[in-house]
Amino acid sequence: MELFERIGKALRAAGMAELPSSPSEELALYGMDSLMMVLAVAALEKEFSLRIPGREFSEDFFRDLDALAGWLRRLGAS
């Protein structure tokens, strides 16, 4: 499964009902808020078998799917 598909799976598990059709669309337009960010971090950790330290968290990484994918790659996701 490709990175964006796995991110989508995790975001749906966190409660996002609809995903952007373009990786550059703002996630806030699809319901991403601070609570969903916290839930998404837990779902992403599970999906990618990662431990994401609190100091690594930033709202900027949840701007769009491109930013989220870049952050996860930096953390070691593939």
C-alpha positions in Angstrom: 0.0 0.0 0.0 1.4 3.4 -0.9 2.2 6.1 1.6 -0.9 8.3 0.8 -3.2 5.3 1.0 -1.9 4.4 4.5 -2.2 8.1 5.6 -5.8 8.1 4.3 -6.5 4.8 6.2 -5.2 6.4 9.4 -7.1 9.7 9.0 -10.3 7.7 8.4 -9.6 5.8 11.6 -9.2 9.1 13.4 -12.7 10.2 12.2 -12.1 12.0 9.0 -15.1 11.1 6.9 -13.9 12.5 3.6 -10.3 12.9 2.3 -9.1 15.5 -0.1 -8.8 14.5 -3.8 -5.6 16.5 -4.1 -2.6 16.1 -1.7 -2.3 19.9 -1.6 -5.8 20.7 -0.5 -6.1 22.0 3.1 -7.1 19.3 5.6 -9.0 21.9 7.6 -11.6 22.0 4.8 -12.3 18.3 5.5 -12.7 18.7 9.3 -9.1 18.6 10.5 -9.1 20.4 13.9 -6.9 20.1 17.0 -8.8 17.1 18.4 -8.6 15.2 15.1 -4.9 16.0 15.0 -4.4 14.3 18.3 -6.5 11.3 17.2 -4.6 11.2 13.9 -1.2 11.1 15.6 -2.3 8.0 17.5 -3.7 6.4 14.3 -0.6 7.3 12.3 1.6 5.8 15.0 -0.4 2.6 14.8 -0.5 2.5 11.0 3.2 3.1 10.5 4.5 1.4 13.7 6.0 4.7 14.8 6.5 6.5 18.1 5.9 10.2 17.5 7.4 12.3 20.3 5.4 15.3 21.4 8.3 17.6 20.5 7.9 16.4 16.9 4.3 17.5 16.7 3.3 20.7 14.9 0.0 21.9 13.4 2.0 22.7 10.2 2.3 19.0 9.4 -1.5 18.7 9.2 -1.9 21.5 6.7 -2.3 19.1 3.8 -1.5 15.5 2.8 1.8 16.6 1.2 3.0 18.1 4.5 1.8 15.1 6.4 3.6 12.7 4.1 6.8 14.7 4.2 6.7 14.7 8.0 6.1 11.0 8.2 8.9 10.2 5.7 11.2 12.3 8.0 10.1 10.2 10.9 10.9 7.0 9.0 7.6 6.0 7.5 7.7 4.3 4.1 
